[in-house]
Every structure is written in structure tokens, then in C-alpha cells.
Amino acid sequence: MPTLHIEHPISDLETWLAAFDRFADRRVAAGVTAERIWQPAGDRHQIVLDLDFGSADQASSFLHFLKTQVWTTPDNAPALAGAPRTTILDAVPHPAAR
């Protein structure tokens, strides 16, 4: 299960969440199977997001969509306060991992 891991600064959590929610249908259509939203303890101006996909191709395609259609348009990403850092992660099979 590949995960698109995204970290970026935000100006306001409520504004960011509202923008994130507007793209819920796009995430489903892109193949997102699960999503987790985090904030570092003590830093309310940073967001960490993990989006799980069925394939690396789906994750890569959605990342391209974010880079070309969401993050480049202030109306689509009104709380984005800096450049996102992204990576596509693959799980490492290990008996001790739970």
C-alpha cells in the first residue's frame, strides 16, 4: 500500500481543512483508500498528511494533480503558507511491524 506523505506550512487550520474537504471527491476518484491528518505537537502552522493508495501510479498521478492544479492556485490552497514537501512511501514488510 503506497502512501503519499505531505508536509507543509499552513496559515490557518480551519481554512486548510475547508479547502481539503472541497477535494474529497477528487481523492476518492484518484484512489485514496485512507487518509490521516496530523499536526506536530506545539506547531499549529504545520500540517502532515498521509494518503494511502492501491498503487504507486495512483499516488504519483494524484501528486501531479496537487502540484499542477491545487498548490499553484491560491483559491484552491488558501492556507498554504510555503512549499509542500512530498514523498511516496512503500511499506517495509517486517515481522515486528504492526
N, C-alpha and C positions, 0 to 999 in steps of 0.2 A: 504494500500500500504506500505509494509515494505521497509525500506531504510537501505542499508549498508553504514554506516558512517565510513570514514577512515581519520586518521590524521597521517602524518609522516614528518620527516625532509627530505629535498632533497638537493642535491649539486648544481643543476642547473635546472632551469625551462624548457629550450628548450630541454635538454636531457630527462627530465622526460616526457614531452609532446610527444616526438618522441616514447618513449617506450610505453606510454599509448596508442597512436594511433595504434601501432602494434597489440594490443589485442582487437581492435574494434569488429572484427567478433566473438571473444570468448564471449565478453559482450553480444552481440545480441543473440548468441546461448544459453547463460546462462539465458536469460530472462530479461535483463536490459531494462526497459521501458523509463528511463530518467536518465540523469547524469548532475551533477553540480560540477564545479571545482572552488575552492576558494583559496585565499592566505590571511593570516592575514595582515591587514594594517601594513606596516613597517617591515614585515618579509618575505623576498623573499626566505628564505631557509626552508619554511614550506608549505605543501600543505594540503588542506582539500577537500575531495571528498565525494559526496553523490551519490549513485547508487540506483535507485528505481527498485523494482521487483514486480511481481504479487503475490508472496507468500514468506513466511519466509523460506520455504525449499529451494527455488531458491537462496535466499540471502545467506543462510548458505552453500549451495553447492559451490557457487562462492567464498565465503570467504575461504573455504577449498582449492579450486584451487589456490587462491592467496598465501595462506600460504605454500602450498606444491610444487607448480610449478613455481611461479613467484618470490616471495620475497626471496626464498632460492637460486636463481641462479643469480649471478651478471650480466650476459649477458641479462637476462630478465628484470632486475630492476637496470640499470646502475646508476641512480641518487639517489637511495635510500640511505639515509645517517643516518639511525637509525631504530629502531624498530617501525613498524606501530602500532597505537592504533586503535582498531576497535570496533564497536558495531552495532547490528542490531536494528533499531528503528521501532516502530509501532506508527502510528498517533493516537493522542488522539482526539476523536470526542468532539467538543465543539462549541456551537453556535457562540461564538465570534471569533473563529479561521477563518481566511480567506485564 
